[in-house]
């Protein structure tokens, strides 16, 4: 699944390059075919991820509404891709500093997560309801890979599933440096919230 997502994301990036149209269409067909093979896979392209930082100086919130994710109901495998430049801030200057100085979006354009719902057998994907899950896997951010474990929910609806989680992230763990001049403005830990509405493939 991680390979499928790498191909999918590379395709999106390569759209900006001078590639032949037939090659691009071939890549799309390959991805769709790979995803469609087998039952119980769910795909979402417009998921939301946000983070919140609180200090006595100011609060900082950013939202990204273009998160892509895949969940395999049969195996519990999960893959998520976040394009860093899609985060939107209230203040334009914050957004500029975030991309240029902190996460270095040009050098590290995406963040990814690949993992597994460890209690996937507790989720009945055929019955409507909300199920508590535990997800473990590898988060890559700012070029740094870190194993994380977080609780979340999988809500089975009439049209698909909604996967949600909330966890704490420490920028220092991913070698994100905060300049001294604004160090008191940005918390050492961020509250990250993720919600992805996925439809069956």
C-alpha positions as CSV (number, residue, x, y, z in Angstrom):
1,X,0.0,0.0,0.0
2,X,2.8,2.4,0.8
3,X,4.1,1.8,-2.8
4,X,0.7,2.6,-4.2
5,X,0.7,5.9,-2.4
6,X,4.2,6.8,-3.5
7,X,3.2,6.2,-7.1
8,X,0.0,8.3,-6.6
9,X,1.8,11.2,-5.0
10,X,4.6,11.1,-7.6
11,X,2.0,11.4,-10.3
12,X,0.6,14.5,-8.7
13,X,4.0,16.1,-8.5
14,X,4.9,15.0,-12.1
15,X,1.9,16.9,-13.4
16,X,3.9,20.0,-13.1
17,X,6.7,18.6,-15.2
18,X,6.9,18.3,-18.9
19,X,5.9,14.6,-19.1
20,X,4.0,13.1,-22.0
21,X,0.3,12.8,-21.5
22,X,0.2,9.1,-22.4
23,X,2.7,8.3,-19.7
24,X,0.7,10.1,-17.1
25,X,-2.5,8.4,-18.1
26,X,-0.7,5.1,-17.9
27,X,0.4,5.8,-14.3
28,X,-3.2,6.7,-13.3
29,X,-4.5,3.5,-14.8
30,X,-1.9,1.5,-12.9
31,X,-2.7,3.1,-9.6
32,X,-6.5,2.6,-10.0
33,X,-6.0,-1.0,-11.1
34,X,-3.8,-1.7,-8.1
35,X,-6.2,-0.1,-5.7
36,X,-9.2,-1.8,-7.2
37,X,-7.8,-5.3,-6.9
38,X,-9.4,-6.8,-3.8
39,X,-12.3,-5.8,-1.7
40,X,-12.7,-3.6,1.3
41,X,-10.4,-0.7,0.3
42,X,-11.4,2.9,1.1
43,X,-9.9,6.0,-0.5
44,X,-10.2,9.7,0.6
45,X,-8.7,12.7,-1.2
46,X,-10.1,15.6,0.7
47,X,-9.3,14.8,4.3
48,X,-8.6,17.4,6.9
49,X,-5.6,17.8,9.2
50,X,-5.1,20.7,11.6
51,X,-2.6,21.5,14.3
52,X,-2.9,23.8,17.3
53,X,-0.2,25.5,19.3
54,X,-0.9,27.4,22.5
55,X,1.3,29.8,24.5
56,X,0.7,32.7,26.7
57,X,1.9,34.9,23.9
58,X,-0.5,33.6,21.1
59,X,-2.4,30.7,19.7
60,X,-1.5,29.3,16.3
61,X,-3.9,27.2,14.2
62,X,-3.4,25.8,10.7
63,X,-5.7,23.6,8.5
64,X,-5.0,21.5,5.5
65,X,-8.1,20.2,3.6
66,X,-6.3,18.2,0.9
67,X,-5.1,15.1,2.7
68,X,-5.1,11.8,0.9
69,X,-5.6,8.5,2.7
70,X,-6.2,4.8,2.0
71,X,-7.5,2.2,4.4
72,X,-7.6,-1.5,3.7
73,X,-10.4,-3.0,5.7
74,X,-9.1,-6.6,5.2
75,X,-5.7,-6.0,6.7
76,X,-6.0,-2.7,8.6
77,X,-3.3,-1.1,6.6
78,X,-3.3,2.7,6.5
79,X,-1.5,5.2,4.3
80,X,-1.8,9.0,4.5
81,X,-0.1,11.8,2.5
82,X,0.0,15.4,3.5
83,X,1.2,18.1,1.1
84,X,2.9,20.7,3.4
85,X,2.2,23.8,1.3
86,X,-1.5,23.2,1.6
87,X,-1.6,24.3,5.3
88,X,-3.6,27.5,5.7
89,X,-2.9,30.0,8.5
90,X,-4.9,33.0,9.7
91,X,-1.8,35.2,9.3
92,X,0.0,35.2,6.0
93,X,3.3,35.8,7.6
94,X,2.9,32.7,9.8
95,X,2.3,30.6,6.7
96,X,5.4,32.0,5.0
97,X,7.6,31.2,8.0
98,X,6.0,27.8,8.3
99,X,6.9,26.8,4.8
100,X,10.2,28.6,4.4
101,X,11.8,28.3,7.8
102,X,10.2,25.5,9.8
103,X,9.1,22.6,7.7
104,X,11.0,23.7,4.6
105,X,8.3,22.7,2.2
106,X,10.4,23.0,-0.9
107,X,13.0,20.6,0.4
108,X,10.4,18.3,2.2
109,X,7.2,18.8,0.2
110,X,5.2,16.1,1.9
111,X,4.6,14.3,5.2
112,X,3.5,10.6,5.1
113,X,2.2,8.0,7.5
114,X,2.1,4.3,6.8
115,X,0.8,1.9,9.5
116,X,-1.8,-0.5,10.7
117,X,-4.9,-0.6,12.8
118,X,-3.7,-3.1,15.3
119,X,-7.2,-4.0,16.5
120,X,-8.7,-4.0,13.1
121,X,-10.8,-7.2,13.9
122,X,-12.8,-5.0,16.4
123,X,-14.2,-3.0,13.5
124,X,-17.2,-4.3,11.6
125,X,-17.0,-2.5,8.3
126,X,-20.4,-3.9,7.3
127,X,-22.3,-2.4,10.3
128,X,-22.9,1.3,10.9
129,X,-21.3,2.7,14.0
130,X,-18.2,4.2,15.5
131,X,-15.4,2.0,16.6
132,X,-12.4,2.8,18.7
133,X,-9.1,1.9,17.1
134,X,-5.3,1.9,17.9
135,X,-3.1,2.8,15.0
136,X,0.7,2.2,14.9
137,X,3.1,3.1,12.2
138,X,5.8,5.4,10.8
139,X,5.4,9.1,10.5
140,X,7.7,10.9,8.2
141,X,8.0,14.7,8.6
142,X,10.7,17.2,7.6
143,X,12.8,14.2,6.4
144,X,12.7,12.5,9.8
145,X,11.0,9.1,10.4
146,X,9.5,8.3,13.7
147,X,7.3,5.4,15.0
148,X,4.1,6.6,16.6
149,X,1.1,5.0,18.2
150,X,-2.2,6.8,18.6
151,X,-5.9,6.1,19.4
152,X,-8.6,7.0,17.0
153,X,-12.0,6.1,15.6
154,X,-13.4,4.5,12.5
155,X,-17.0,5.5,11.8
156,X,-18.8,3.2,9.4
157,X,-21.5,5.3,7.5
158,X,-23.9,4.7,4.7
159,X,-21.4,5.9,2.1
160,X,-18.1,4.8,3.5
161,X,-16.0,5.4,6.6
162,X,-14.6,8.4,8.5
163,X,-11.2,7.8,10.1
164,X,-10.3,10.3,12.9
165,X,-7.5,10.7,15.4
166,X,-5.9,13.3,17.6
167,X,-2.3,13.2,18.9
168,X,0.5,15.3,20.3
169,X,3.5,16.1,18.0
170,X,6.8,17.6,19.2
171,X,8.5,19.6,16.4
172,X,11.9,19.0,18.0
173,X,11.5,15.2,17.4
174,X,11.5,16.0,13.7
175,X,14.5,18.4,13.8
176,X,12.2,21.4,13.2
177,X,14.1,24.4,14.6
178,X,12.3,27.4,16.1
179,X,14.3,30.7,16.0
180,X,14.9,32.2,19.4
181,X,13.1,35.4,18.4
182,X,9.8,33.6,18.2
183,X,10.5,30.6,20.5
184,X,8.0,31.9,23.2
185,X,5.3,32.2,20.5
186,X,5.3,28.6,19.5
187,X,4.6,25.7,21.9
188,X,7.0,22.8,22.2
189,X,4.2,20.4,21.5
190,X,1.3,20.6,19.0
191,X,-2.1,19.1,19.1
192,X,-2.7,17.4,15.7
193,X,-6.3,16.5,14.6
194,X,-7.0,14.3,11.5
195,X,-10.2,13.4,9.9
196,X,-10.5,11.6,6.5
197,X,-13.8,10.7,4.8
198,X,-13.1,7.6,2.7
199,X,-15.3,6.0,0.1
200,X,-15.1,2.4,-1.0
201,X,-13.1,1.7,-4.1
